[in-house]
Amino acid sequence: MLTIRFDNRFGSERLQPEQSFYLNENDTLVINRFKYYISHIQLIDLTGKTIVPENQYYLIDIADEKSTAIQLSVPEGRYTGIRFLIGVDSIRNVSGVQTGALDPLHGMFWTWNSGYIMAKLEGSASSSMIAGKQFTYHIGGFRRHHNTTRLIELQAPAFTDSLTIIANAATWFNGIHIAKEPVCHSPGGLAVRFADNYSKMFSIQSKQ
């Protein structure tokens, strides 16, 4: 059994709901919600062979500590890399009502046309110009140029039964100005920019 833990952070600080962070010297954030889908996990062993666990979908949510640890039934061995998709593939986006992590009750589904929200980040910021100083980023879109799924590939020192992956939410704001872009709730160019940013938020935690 392999356990993959997602250590959600903002910069170097642990990310928890209602926590304040400095985005820059002029902007303070409070993050209320941070959720994202992980799917299509693959592992690479020492020989370079790709191991594909049972294909499942996982919703990581900072408000649910249990969701941040994924357990996979895989052959015993030493692994040196991992691949996974952040988001939900196009087939699942058009497969009708689903259960488990893909249940619409989790608040991560728009419509049959727009599909799943791949990742969600919400909170307030001192620079926001909308009511309540809010920002709400619901990033989705699975069709052609509006596709917001991203393939993540990470290399790691050899691991056997556990792996910790850091997810740094601060990368979402690379090139984004909350004062000008406080809301993203539909597929399009802005959502693709966010997807490009969150594709860079993952790294392997070095063992001490």
N, C-alpha and C positions, 0 to 999 in steps of 0.2 A: 504494500500500500504506500502510495506517495501522497504527501500533503503539500499543497501549494498555498502559501499564505500571501495575501495582498496587504502590504503595509502602506496605507493611504496617508499621504503627507501633503503639506504645502511648504515647498522649500525643504528645509531640514526639520520642520516641526510636524509632530503627529497631528493628523486631521481628525477632528471630532466635531459633531454638530454644535452650532452656536459659538464656535471659537473665532477669535479675532486674529487677523493677520495683516501685516504691512505688505501691500503690493508694490508700492514705491514710496518715496518720501512724502508724496501728496495724497496717497490713497490708502484707506484702511478698509479691509473687507471683513464681513462676518459671513461664514459659509454655513448654510442651513441644511443643504441636501447635496449629496454627491453619490451618484449611482451609475453603474455601467455594466454592459453585458460582456462576458467572456465566453467564447465558443471555439469549436474545432481545434482543441488542444492536440499538439503533436510533440513528442519527445525524441531527442536524438541521443543515441547511446555512444559508447566509446568507439565502436566500430564504424560509426556514421550511419547506422541503420535507424530508420524512422519508425517509432512505435506510436500507433494511433489508439488511444484509449476509446472506450465506448463514447460515441459522439453525444455529448450533452451540452446543455446551455446553463450558464450560471449568471446570476445577477448579484454583483458586488454592491453593497450598500453600507455606508459608514454608520447608519443608524442601527444596523443589525450585525453585531460582532461575529455571529456564527457564519454569516454569508461570506466573510473575508477569507475563510479557509476552505479549500477545495480538496476533496480526497479522491484519488484516482487508483483504480485497480490496474496495476501494470506489472510486467515481469520483473523479478528481482534483477538488479544490475546497477551499473554506474552510468549516469547520464551527464551530458555536457552541454545540452542546448534545449531550448523549448521554442515552439511556435504556437501562436494562437491568434484568433480573430477578436478584435474589439468590435462588438456589434453583433448583429443577427443577419445571417445570409439571406439572399433574395428569395430562395425557395420558402423559407420559414415565414418571410414577410407576407406571402400570399397563400398560406396554407390553412386559413380559417382559424376558428377559435382553438386555442391551445391551452395546455395546463402547465403546472410546475413553474419554473422561472419565467416562462413565456406567457403566463396567464395575464390577460389585460388588467386584472385587479391590482397588479403591481404598479399601475400608473405609468407604464412605459410603452404604451401603444396608442397611436393616433387613429388611423382609419385603414381600411383595406387598401386604399390607394397610396397613402403615405407610409404605412407600415410602422415598424417599431422605432422608438426613441433608442438610439444606440447608447447614448450617455447623457447624463443630466447633471447640471451644476446650478445651484440656486443660492442666493444670499442677498446681502445688501452691501453697498459700497459708498464711501463718502463722496465719490465723484459722480454717482448716478443722478440723472436729472429727472427720473420718473418717480411716481408716488411711492413713498416709503423707502426711497433710495435703493430700490431693488435692482437686481439683475437676475434674469432667468434664461438659462441656456439649455434648451431641449434639442439635442442634435440628432437628426435622423435624415433618412433619404437613402434609397437603395437602387435607384434607377440611373444607369449610365453616368453622366457627368456629375450627378448629384449624389453619388454613392459615398456614404460616410462610414462604411466599414473599413477597417485597416488591418493588414496582416502585420503582426509583431513577431520579430525574431530576436532572441536573446541568447548569448553565450554565457556559460557559467563554469566555475570550477566544478569538477566532478561531484555530483550529488547522488544520493541513493534513496533516502526516504523522506526528505523534506527540502523545500526550496522557498525562499522568501523573495517576492517581487515588490519593489517599491513603485508606487503610483503617485507621481508628483503632480498635483492638480494645478500648481503654479504655471505649468507649461501651457495651459489653456489660454493664458492671457498674452502670449507672445504676439506682438503686433496688433493686439486688440485694445481699444480704448473704450472703457465702460461708459464714459460720458456720451460717446457717440453711438455705441453699439450695446445697449443694456439688455436687449432682448433678441433671442433667436428661437423661433418656434416653428420653423418650417424648413423643408429642403431648399437648397439653393447655394449660392456662392458663399455666403457667410458661414453656413453650416459646414461646407467643405473646408473652409479655412480653420474652423475649430477642429474638425477631424484630423487635418494635417498636424495641428498642434498636439492633440491628445495622442497621436501615434508616437510621439516622442516622450511621453510621460513615464514610460516603464524602464526600469533597470533592475539588475540583480543585486540583492544585498550581499555584500561581502561578509564572509564568516569571520568572526573575531577570534 
